Amino acid sequence: MDIVENIKYPTTDSEWIKKILIGGILLIIPIVNFIAIGYYIKTVKGTIETKPGIPAWDDLGSMFIKGLMVIIISIIYMIIPLIVIFGSIGGAIMTSISAGDFSATSFGAGFGVSLIGLLLMLIVYLILPMALAMYAAEDSFGAAFKIGKILSRIKSAPVEYIIAFIVLVVLETILGIIAAIPILGWIIAIFGTFYITIVAANMFGQVYAISES
């Protein structure tokens, strides 16, 4: 995986500036941003099918639906970790109130369990990109939950998968630093976020393409 080429990927399209501007604007509008999220899926599929350039802003209705599906898939994946985290903390608080014991020991057990929830959330974070790639490739909601195939594809291309995550973390960190600049930084962050989204879609699409289920 060529890191530099992947970072430059959006710029290979002759209309990349216009497409990024559109995506950045859509991404900050509630509900309408489902279209921008759906564009991520369209980009992943385009990469898997080796289509040149980044996708056109057409068939917005379809992209809206795909974006909505991404939100639903993500929520379903996060349900268990969130239940464990909030359930353990809430349980510790309620137990302390009912027992009249607000000691560190009383809260410790609950927060200890919440760490398990955080670990589960990290696992979900690592699995989700491949799950979404499965959804994009098969155009099937159920494909995002074929855990065996998802894990198999990740294990068949672990280095490339990890590189994709590292690149994204670095880019997001840099963008976060830029975003701290008043006004100009915020504007750059809006469109930079969508740019990074496209970079991510391309990288995970590549990983899917070279992986095996």
C-alpha positions, -999 to +999 in steps of 0.1 A: +000+000+000+015+033-011+008+058+017+016+089-003-005+079-032-034+071-009-032+104+008-031+121-027-059+099-040-088+125-040-066+149-060-064+124-089-099+134-100-101+165-123-130+179-103-117+169-068-119+205-054-156+208-063-164+174-050-146+179-017-163+213-013-198+197-018-190+169+005-177+192+033-208+213+032-232+184+032-212+167+060-220+196+085-258+196+078-278+173+101-297+145+083-285+158+049-251+146+060-263+110+054-256+117+017-220+125+025-218+093+045-233+074+017-206+089-006-181+071+016-197+038+007-199+047-029-161+055-028-153+022-012-173+003-038-156+023-066-122+014-052-131-023-050-143-022-086-112-002-096-132+027-110-110+057-118-113+090-098-137+097-069-174+093-075-197+119-090-223+136-069-253+119-085-280+095-074-283+114-041-313+094-030-294+062-031-264+078-012-288+091+015-302+055+020-267+040+021-256+067+046-286+059+068-276+022+066-241+031+078-255+049+108-278+019+117-249-006+112-227+015+134-253+019+161-260-019+162-223-026+165-220-001+194-251-012+213-233-039+234-203-018+244-225+011+254-248-011+274-218-025+293-203+009+299-234+028+310-249-002+327-219-008+349-215+029+358-252+033+364-253+000+384-224+012+406-241+045+413-274+029+422-258+003+444-239+029+462-270+050+468-291+021+480-263+009+503-252+043+514-217+034+505-199+060+483-164+046+488-138+041+461-143+004+464-180+007+457-174+026+425-143+006+415-162-026+406-185-006+383-157+013+366-138-019+363-166-035+343-169-003+322-133-008+311-145-041+295-170-020+276-143+004+264-123-026+252-154-039+233-158-004+218-122-005+206-127-039+190-158-025+172-138+005+160-113-019+145-139-042+129-163-016+116-143-004+085-142-039+071-179-045+080-188-013+060-166-025+031-185-058+031-217-038+030-204-017+001-191-047-019-222-069-015-247-040-014-264-060+014-272-048+050-267-084+063-232-085+048-220-060+075-227-086+101-210-117+087-184-116+115-166-147+104-159-133+069-151-099+083-125-113+106-111-136+079-106-107+055-089-086+083-066-115+091-057-121+055-044-085+051-034-074+087-004-052+077-024-032+051-054-029+075-031-015+103-014+009+080-048+023+069-056+030+106-022+045+113-025+069+083-060+080+094-049+086+130-020+107+118-041+127+093-068+133+119-042+144+145-028+169+120-062+181+112-071+185+148-040+207+153-050+228+123-086+231+136-073+248+167-066+279+146-095+303+150-118+306+120-094+296+092-086+263+110-123+256+115-130+261+078-100+239+068-112+212+093-147+211+077-134+202+042-103+184+056-126+160+074-144+150+042-110+147+024-098+123+050-131+104+047-124+098+010-088+087+018-102+063+043-128+049+019-101+043-007-077+026+017-102+003+032-116-005-003-081-015-013-077-037+018-110-054+010-100-060-026-067-077-017-082-097+013-098-131+013-128-143+031 
